């Protein structure tokens, strides 16, 4: 992706409070425990979005040989998508797959 800035950083999840380690193979963009993310980017990794709302996971969609988590920002309402990570909570992924949005 041309406008992708690689940021694989440790953070504390604002939704569940757990410490999240770097992913190691690509940029970590959501919590693997509760699947929440934060509305911080305009282009992946740029940290230029001033919204800063919580991105609530609301559904899943098939993407190539994996899945994308579909989010809705709890502050501005914008939809956003992130590719699931290998260490994501599969029980939550399965639960999201039955949601209608």
BALUM-108674 format. One line per field, with one value per atom (N, C-alpha, C): residue number from 0; x, y, z; residue in three letters; atom name. Coordinates in Angstrom, 2 decimals, m for minus. Example, Ala and Ser with C-alpha at 12.3 -4.5 7.8 and 13.67 -1.06 7.14 Angstrom:
marmar	c(0:0:0:1:1:1)
xx	c(13.19:12.30:13.20:12.85:13.67:12.90)
yy	c(m5.69:m4.50:m3.30:m2.25:m1.06:0.03)
zz	c(7.80:7.80:7.80:7.08:7.14:7.87)
dogu	c(ALA:ALA:ALA:SER:SER:SER)
rolum	c(N:CA:C:N:CA:C)
END
This chain:
marmar	c(0:0:0:1:1:1:2:2:2:3:3:3:4:4:4:5:5:5:6:6:6:7:7:7:8:8:8:9:9:9:10:10:10:11:11:11:12:12:12:13:13:13:14:14:14:15:15:15:16:16:16:17:17:17:18:18:18:19:19:19:20:20:20:21:21:21:22:22:22:23:23:23:24:24:24:25:25:25:26:26:26:27:27:27:28:28:28:29:29:29:30:30:30:31:31:31:32:32:32:33:33:33:34:34:34:35:35:35:36:36:36:37:37:37:38:38:38:39:39:39:40:40:40:41:41:41:42:42:42:43:43:43:44:44:44:45:45:45:46:46:46:47:47:47:48:48:48:49:49:49:50:50:50:51:51:51:52:52:52:53:53:53:54:54:54:55:55:55:56:56:56:57:57:57:58:58:58:59:59:59:60:60:60:61:61:61:62:62:62:63:63:63:64:64:64:65:65:65:66:66:66:67:67:67:68:68:68:69:69:69:70:70:70:71:71:71:72:72:72:73:73:73:74:74:74:75:75:75:76:76:76:77:77:77:78:78:78:79:79:79:80:80:80:81:81:81:82:82:82:83:83:83:84:84:84:85:85:85:86:86:86:87:87:87:88:88:88:89:89:89:90:90:90:91:91:91:92:92:92:93:93:93:94:94:94:95:95:95:96:96:96:97:97:97:98:98:98:99:99:99:100:100:100)
xx	c(0.85:0.00:0.90:0.70:1.54:1.61:0.50:0.45:0.47:1.03:1.08:2.34:2.19:3.32:3.35:4.44:4.55:4.70:3.73:3.79:3.31:4.25:3.94:4.35:3.48:3.81:3.03:3.65:2.96:2.01:0.86:m0.07:m0.95:m1.62:m2.62:m3.98:m4.79:m6.10:m7.00:m7.58:m8.47:m9.83:m10.17:m11.46:m11.40:m10.36:m10.30:m9.17:m8.25:m7.18:m5.99:m5.98:m4.88:m3.70:m2.51:m1.29:m1.21:m0.99:m0.95:0.47:1.08:2.45:2.45:3.60:3.71:3.42:2.93:2.54:3.75:4.72:5.95:6.04:4.91:4.97:4.30:3.53:2.91:2.48:1.85:1.45:0.29:0.44:m0.64:m1.63:m2.89:m3.86:m5.11:m5.14:m6.28:m5.88:m6.69:m6.45:m6.83:m5.94:m6.28:m7.23:m7.37:m8.20:m9.68:m9.96:m11.35:m11.68:m10.68:m10.77:m11.04:m11.15:m11.35:m10.10:m10.31:m9.23:m9.50:m8.65:m8.83:m8.74:m9.60:m9.69:m8.58:m7.35:m6.19:m5.60:m5.89:m5.26:m6.23:m5.69:m6.40:m5.93:m4.61:m3.97:m3.29:m3.24:m2.69:m1.32:m1.28:m0.05:0.30:m0.48:m0.08:m0.40:m1.30:m1.69:m2.16:m2.82:m3.26:m4.76:m5.50:m6.94:m7.17:m7.92:m8.19:m9.42:m10.15:m11.35:m11.00:m10.09:m9.62:m10.71:m11.82:m12.88:m12.52:m13.26:m13.08:m13.75:m13.02:m13.58:m14.11:m15.42:m16.08:m16.21:m15.74:m15.91:m17.38:m17.90:m19.33:m19.61:m18.62:m18.85:m17.52:m17.60:m16.44:m16.79:m15.79:m16.00:m14.81:m15.06:m14.01:m13.13:m11.80:m10.84:m9.69:m9.60:m8.58:m8.60:m7.48:m7.45:m7.58:m8.11:m8.30:m9.61:m9.72:m10.93:m10.55:m11.49:m11.36:m12.39:m11.99:m12.91:m13.50:m14.81:m15.50:m15.82:m15.45:m15.62:m16.56:m17.20:m17.92:m17.36:m16.95:m16.41:m17.54:m17.32:m18.33:m18.46:m17.51:m17.55:m18.14:m17.62:m18.06:m18.94:m19.03:m19.89:m19.30:m18.09:m17.47:m17.17:m17.37:m17.00:m15.54:m14.86:m13.44:m13.21:m12.18:m11.87:m10.39:m10.09:m8.72:m8.65:m7.54:m7.33:m7.11:m7.74:m7.55:m6.10:m5.65:m4.29:m4.33:m3.18:m3.09:m3.43:m3.21:m3.46:m4.78:m5.66:m6.96:m7.81:m8.66:m9.59:m10.59:m10.41:m11.25:m12.69:m12.93:m14.31:m15.06:m14.38:m15.01:m15.17:m14.19:m14.27:m15.50:m15.67:m16.81:m18.12:m18.15:m19.34:m19.72:m18.72:m18.98:m19.51:m19.14:m19.52:m21.03:m21.77:m23.23:m23.95:m23.20:m23.82:m24.31:m25.36:m25.87:m25.61:m25.12:m24.87:m25.49)
yy	c(m1.17:0.00:1.24:2.11:3.27:4.22:4.46:5.42:4.78:3.59:2.84:3.21:3.66:3.93:2.81:2.04:0.90:1.36:1.00:1.29:0.05:m0.71:m1.91:m1.63:m0.96:m0.44:m1.13:m1.21:m1.66:m0.55:m0.95:0.04:m0.60:0.24:m0.21:0.03:m1.02:m0.90:m0.02:1.01:1.90:1.27:0.20:m0.46:m1.48:m2.33:m3.39:m3.22:m2.28:m2.00:m2.94:m3.88:m4.85:m4.31:m4.76:m4.39:m5.22:m4.55:m5.20:m5.08:m6.21:m6.26:m6.02:m5.58:m5.47:m6.82:m6.78:m7.99:m8.74:m8.00:m8.64:m8.92:m9.03:m9.32:m8.24:m7.38:m6.22:m5.27:m4.17:m3.19:m3.69:m3.54:m3.87:m2.71:m2.98:m1.88:m2.08:m3.12:m3.32:m4.27:m4.32:m5.18:m6.62:m7.59:m8.98:m9.60:m8.97:m9.50:m9.13:m7.83:m7.38:m6.92:m6.84:m6.48:m4.99:m4.18:m2.74:m2.11:m1.02:m0.22:1.23:2.13:3.56:4.32:5.29:6.08:7.14:6.72:7.61:7.93:7.14:7.32:7.82:8.63:8.95:7.95:7.88:6.83:5.90:4.59:3.65:4.07:4.24:4.56:6.02:6.93:8.34:9.07:8.56:9.14:10.59:10.92:12.29:12.52:11.51:11.69:12.31:13.38:14.06:13.51:12.57:12.00:11.32:10.37:9.61:8.81:8.54:7.73:6.24:5.49:4.04:3.40:2.52:1.76:0.44:0.32:m0.88:m1.93:m3.16:m4.22:m4.59:m4.59:m4.86:m6.04:m6.45:m7.55:m8.02:m9.04:m9.65:m9.81:m9.65:m9.97:m10.74:m11.64:m12.43:m11.50:m11.69:m10.91:m11.83:m12.14:m13.06:m14.35:m14.71:m15.96:m15.72:m14.57:m14.22:m13.44:m12.64:m11.85:m10.43:m9.52:m8.15:m7.94:m7.22:m6.81:m5.48:m5.37:m4.12:m3.39:m2.11:m1.28:m0.11:0.37:1.64:2.50:3.71:4.64:5.08:4.94:5.31:6.83:7.59:9.05:9.69:9.31:9.97:9.09:7.79:6.89:6.30:6.71:6.22:4.73:4.02:2.60:2.50:1.48:1.26:m0.25:m0.70:m2.13:m2.37:m3.44:m3.89:m5.39:m5.85:m7.29:m7.91:m9.05:m9.72:m10.18:m10.30:m10.75:m12.22:m12.87:m14.29:m14.59:m13.62:m13.86:m13.27:m12.89:m12.34:m13.38:m12.92:m13.76:m14.38:m15.66:m16.33:m16.48:m16.57:m16.63:m15.35:m14.20:m12.93:m12.80:m13.27:m13.26:m14.05:m15.24:m16.09:m15.43:m14.84:m14.15:m12.99:m12.23:m11.09:m11.53:m12.73:m13.19:m13.34:m13.38:m13.51:m12.18:m11.08:m9.76:m9.20:m8.43:m7.67:m6.20:m5.47:m4.03:m3.19)
zz	c(0.00:0.00:0.00:m0.94:m1.17:0.04:0.70:1.80:3.18:3.28:4.54:5.31:6.55:7.43:8.46:8.48:9.38:10.83:11.68:13.11:13.85:14.35:15.12:16.56:17.29:18.61:19.72:20.89:22.09:22.55:23.11:23.66:24.72:25.49:26.46:25.80:25.68:25.05:25.92:25.31:26.05:26.32:25.62:25.82:26.96:26.97:27.98:28.99:28.73:29.67:29.64:28.70:28.65:27.85:28.22:27.52:26.23:25.10:23.80:23.25:22.95:22.42:20.92:20.36:18.90:18.25:17.02:16.31:15.77:15.24:14.80:13.31:12.61:11.18:10.33:10.95:10.30:11.40:11.06:12.06:12.92:14.22:15.16:15.12:14.76:14.64:15.47:16.29:17.19:18.31:19.34:20.49:20.15:20.37:20.08:21.11:22.25:23.33:23.16:22.93:22.80:21.38:20.50:19.08:18.83:19.88:19.68:19.06:18.37:17.79:18.16:17.67:17.95:16.65:16.48:15.25:15.23:14.92:14.97:13.60:12.58:11.27:10.22:9.30:8.06:7.01:6.82:6.02:7.01:6.75:7.73:8.29:9.62:10.32:10.45:9.86:9.87:11.18:11.99:13.29:13.15:12.03:11.77:11.98:12.38:12.58:13.96:14.01:15.28:16.00:15.39:16.02:17.33:17.29:18.45:19.16:18.47:19.04:19.10:19.88:19.95:18.74:18.07:16.94:17.49:17.52:18.06:16.96:17.22:16.22:16.10:14.85:14.67:13.73:12.93:11.99:11.41:10.58:9.91:8.44:7.56:6.15:5.62:4.69:4.06:3.23:3.30:2.54:2.15:0.85:0.33:1.14:1.79:2.56:4.07:4.43:5.84:5.99:7.02:7.27:7.68:7.47:7.97:9.05:10.09:11.14:10.71:10.77:10.43:11.72:11.76:12.94:12.65:13.70:13.65:14.77:14.42:15.41:16.34:17.64:18.62:18.77:18.22:18.32:17.06:15.87:14.64:13.75:14.04:13.29:12.02:11.64:10.42:10.52:9.39:9.31:8.91:9.42:9.18:9.16:8.46:8.39:8.66:9.40:9.65:9.41:8.86:8.69:10.06:10.31:11.59:11.74:12.97:13.28:13.70:13.59:13.92:15.37:16.27:17.70:18.20:17.28:17.70:18.42:19.30:20.06:19.08:18.77:17.77:18.23:19.52:20.01:19.64:19.78:19.41:17.89:17.14:15.67:15.23:15.76:15.41:15.82:17.01:17.48:16.56:16.11:15.21:13.84:13.42:12.09:11.90:12.99:12.87:13.00:13.19:13.36:12.03:12.10:10.95:11.25:10.27:10.51:9.44)
dogu	c(UNK:UNK:UNK:UNK:UNK:UNK:UNK:UNK:UNK:UNK:UNK:UNK:UNK:UNK:UNK:UNK:UNK:UNK:UNK:UNK:UNK:UNK:UNK:UNK:UNK:UNK:UNK:UNK:UNK:UNK:UNK:UNK:UNK:UNK:UNK:UNK:UNK:UNK:UNK:UNK:UNK:UNK:UNK:UNK:UNK:UNK:UNK:UNK:UNK:UNK:UNK:UNK:UNK:UNK:UNK:UNK:UNK:UNK:UNK:UNK:UNK:UNK:UNK:UNK:UNK:UNK:UNK:UNK:UNK:UNK:UNK:UNK:UNK:UNK:UNK:UNK:UNK:UNK:UNK:UNK:UNK:UNK:UNK:UNK:UNK:UNK:UNK:UNK:UNK:UNK:UNK:UNK:UNK:UNK:UNK:UNK:UNK:UNK:UNK:UNK:UNK:UNK:UNK:UNK:UNK:UNK:UNK:UNK:UNK:UNK:UNK:UNK:UNK:UNK:UNK:UNK:UNK:UNK:UNK:UNK:UNK:UNK:UNK:UNK:UNK:UNK:UNK:UNK:UNK:UNK:UNK:UNK:UNK:UNK:UNK:UNK:UNK:UNK:UNK:UNK:UNK:UNK:UNK:UNK:UNK:UNK:UNK:UNK:UNK:UNK:UNK:UNK:UNK:UNK:UNK:UNK:UNK:UNK:UNK:UNK:UNK:UNK:UNK:UNK:UNK:UNK:UNK:UNK:UNK:UNK:UNK:UNK:UNK:UNK:UNK:UNK:UNK:UNK:UNK:UNK:UNK:UNK:UNK:UNK:UNK:UNK:UNK:UNK:UNK:UNK:UNK:UNK:UNK:UNK:UNK:UNK:UNK:UNK:UNK:UNK:UNK:UNK:UNK:UNK:UNK:UNK:UNK:UNK:UNK:UNK:UNK:UNK:UNK:UNK:UNK:UNK:UNK:UNK:UNK:UNK:UNK:UNK:UNK:UNK:UNK:UNK:UNK:UNK:UNK:UNK:UNK:UNK:UNK:UNK:UNK:UNK:UNK:UNK:UNK:UNK:UNK:UNK:UNK:UNK:UNK:UNK:UNK:UNK:UNK:UNK:UNK:UNK:UNK:UNK:UNK:UNK:UNK:UNK:UNK:UNK:UNK:UNK:UNK:UNK:UNK:UNK:UNK:UNK:UNK:UNK:UNK:UNK:UNK:UNK:UNK:UNK:UNK:UNK:UNK:UNK:UNK:UNK:UNK:UNK:UNK:UNK:UNK:UNK:UNK:UNK:UNK:UNK:UNK:UNK:UNK:UNK:UNK:UNK:UNK:UNK:UNK:UNK:UNK)
rolum	c(N:CA:C:N:CA:C:N:CA:C:N:CA:C:N:CA:C:N:CA:C:N:CA:C:N:CA:C:N:CA:C:N:CA:C:N:CA:C:N:CA:C:N:CA:C:N:CA:C:N:CA:C:N:CA:C:N:CA:C:N:CA:C:N:CA:C:N:CA:C:N:CA:C:N:CA:C:N:CA:C:N:CA:C:N:CA:C:N:CA:C:N:CA:C:N:CA:C:N:CA:C:N:CA:C:N:CA:C:N:CA:C:N:CA:C:N:CA:C:N:CA:C:N:CA:C:N:CA:C:N:CA:C:N:CA:C:N:CA:C:N:CA:C:N:CA:C:N:CA:C:N:CA:C:N:CA:C:N:CA:C:N:CA:C:N:CA:C:N:CA:C:N:CA:C:N:CA:C:N:CA:C:N:CA:C:N:CA:C:N:CA:C:N:CA:C:N:CA:C:N:CA:C:N:CA:C:N:CA:C:N:CA:C:N:CA:C:N:CA:C:N:CA:C:N:CA:C:N:CA:C:N:CA:C:N:CA:C:N:CA:C:N:CA:C:N:CA:C:N:CA:C:N:CA:C:N:CA:C:N:CA:C:N:CA:C:N:CA:C:N:CA:C:N:CA:C:N:CA:C:N:CA:C:N:CA:C:N:CA:C:N:CA:C:N:CA:C:N:CA:C:N:CA:C:N:CA:C:N:CA:C:N:CA:C:N:CA:C:N:CA:C:N:CA:C:N:CA:C:N:CA:C:N:CA:C:N:CA:C:N:CA:C:N:CA:C:N:CA:C:N:CA:C)
END
